[in-house]
Amino acid sequence: MAKSVFDKVLAGKDVLIMAFGAMIGWSWVVNTGEWVSSAGAVGAALAFVIGAVMVLFVGLTYAELTAAMPQCGGELVFSYRALGKNGSYICTWMLLLAYIGVVAFEACALPTVISYIFPGFLKGYLYTIAGFDVYATWVAAGVAGAVLIMAINLLGTRASARLQTVFFALIAATGIALVAVSAVKGSPENLAAHAFAGGEGGDTSTFGSILTVAAMTPFLFVGFDVVPQVAEEINIPYKKIGGLMVLSILMGAAFYIMVILATVYAAPYEVIDASLRSQNGLVVADVVGYLFHSEAVGKVVLIGGLAGIITSWNSFMVGGSRVLYAMAQAHMLPPAFAKLNSKRKTPVNAILLVSALSVLAPFFGRRMLIWLVDAGSFATTAAYFIVSISFLVLRRKAPEMRRPYRVRRGRVIGALAVLTSGLMALCYLVPLSFSNCTLCPEEWVITGGWIALGAALYVVSRRRHGAQFGVQTQLELEPDQAPAEKGEETP
């Protein structure tokens, strides 16, 4: 048993805001039109319901495991206790791709919102990638954002939590305003006219279109799983940690569905289609501009989008750096990433590495957004699949483990989590006649390259550290956070 080296600085509201803010990034502004075009308004909303249900099953397994093993690294600890060193390494390495993918995603999203607000922003043409022109100002904006988020995280977890709270308020205000304006100025006919898409000469059926959008959602719901990464820094009873994780998933699903329905309710589909065909394709902002006959008013929506970029970017910088730190502590990665700032208790080198990778993303242009969404979604579902298996294994292997947040009908929930996350992961690997979410060549390169890098580091680390590779140190629980009796169950 050992004591945590981190300071407990996160309150319950900080945990909820960090998880929700991680889920609500820039996608709701930049991808809403694509979701609606693919599946229709109701179809897209149903897709998010499907995604939320799948993630909720997984979230319940996370809630129980996090409360039982509140240790930095989360999935690393869960899968190690259940599956051993190899399973732990695979699970955490795939999750790291998803986290770094989000951080890089936001580095590409920031120049998008700036170029929309300021049409003359793009200057200094550099080159073209996948049909997208990359400009010097585009790259500079993304790099500057990455440096800013890095600086905030180096100041400590408390500084990150304060930043998260401020920008969460902006997201909430924007979402409420969008729904209110849509309700007043929109029309039910708009919603009825494009409730569903697909099935009429398209490449996919209506069901396939819904499934295609649903397959994107794991990447969009990634965020609740940031909580296990900072479990050692949370200052609330362990049982409440699990409940907050589940609540964050429900809040995230409600927000996405609200934005989809409000956007289509507000304007005829012709407006949405015209926006998709434009250079920026920021449908939510264009719809608000249409309602007020003013581009300037439409751009106000982007304040919420910008806030979403910051909250998601910040959360995954925290999560990704803690995953790197935990892997280094377990001798799975070079020990340099386990270096902790003695004053602010931040994993300095881990933050610097994640920041360096996000700095590279803008150089690949906007198309990188889609590649990262799909590659990150596959990596997410793969990690969720392994965690879900770990949940079932530990229910059988360690029934005596104290579980402050104990899920009812655990075997059923665990089996559903394994089934749904496994099917979602399979959709990215196997071409299906009713869907088109299989990884494209660029996404295979990203995923395959990441797996190859992980395999190389695995071999090096096992040779260097021998029996110490993957070994976890169990932490001593704080007395004021002592878990409930092992038989207590939580709905």
Order of alpha helices (4+ residues) and beta strands (2+ residues): alpha-alpha-alpha-alpha-alpha-beta-beta-alpha-alpha-alpha-alpha-alpha-alpha-alpha-alpha-alpha-alpha-alpha-alpha
